[in-house]
Amino acid sequence: MDRVRLAGFLRTRREALQPEDVGLPRGQRRRTGGLRREEVAALCGMSADYYSRIEQQRGPNPSEQMLAAIARGLRLSPDERDQLFRLAGHAVPRRVLRDDHINPGVMRILDRLEDTPAQVMSHLGETLRQTRLAVALLGDESGYTGMARSLHFRWFTDPVSRFVYPEEDHPMHGRLIAAGLYAAYARDGNGSRAAAMVEVLLAASPEFAAIWREHPVMGPYCEPTRIQHPQFGVLELNRQTLVDPDRSQALLVFTAVPGSESHEKLQLLSAAGDRRGRPPGGRDPSPGSADPAGRGPRR
């Protein structure tokens, strides 16, 4: 571990970030540019004392988990993240499409969408980050494990995942979701996580198998969609999708026509809290339960 160079590296990256880059107010008393140490610590999910000791060339050697959190908090690029791991004396993480490291540019956009339902998803339909209003609109999609991290998988194995859409829209969404997995499989090929998921779904879901045989193709990225909310009913929204250049991640943003009933409902969501209700006849999975389809506990 090169404490001196690690401390200098972190300091320069912290000073290069502005409060606006991470969705923080600048405030009138800020005399210098860049973020404060305690602000970076909060973004990384660690104590200010722990982070400060690293910058001050003291304290323990950060674990790989801590380094990954710092890389996310400082919005480091993949190359910068690799350098961080090297300076801390760890092997560089292998870069694969499952990488949960969100593109810094996409992260900066997401940070500016505090009052908008938006989320970052991997090419396999895994939710990597959500705004607070996205959680209120869709529920917390970040607590799944295993294949169940993917909406592609949950849609065809867990009926609860469908409650977010009106029942009459389920066939359309099923086809779009299967088409998304088809595109991931075509890109990644045999031996990939996409291929493993396809194999499981072909055996577990006749519905998926029927759609798969038709070689589904993705539709438009800005199609209108209807969301079924347990408190506010149906919201008619537009879903814009910004795809990362390497097409491994996408930023989904939900908007409504200004002045519409759905626009008013979106404004009320900020006071509604997390989505928790289920429609009549729906069921909630038991906390911490797992099932034989390869899904981990839902959090």
Secondary structure, DSSP 8 states (H G I E B T S, - for coil): --HHHHHHHHHHHHHH--GGGGT----SS--SSS--HHHHHHHHTS-HHHHHHHHTT-S----HHHHHHHHHHTT--HHHHHHHHHHTT-------TT-----HHHHHHHHT-TTS-EEEEETTSBEEEE-HHHHHHH---S---BGGGBHHHHHHH-GGGGTTS-GGGHHHHHHHHHHHHHHHHHHH-TTSHHHHHHHHHHHH-HHHHHHHTT------TT-EEEEEETTTEEEEEEEEEEE-TTSSEEEEEEE--TTSHHHHHHHHHTTT-S-----TT-----TT---TTSB----
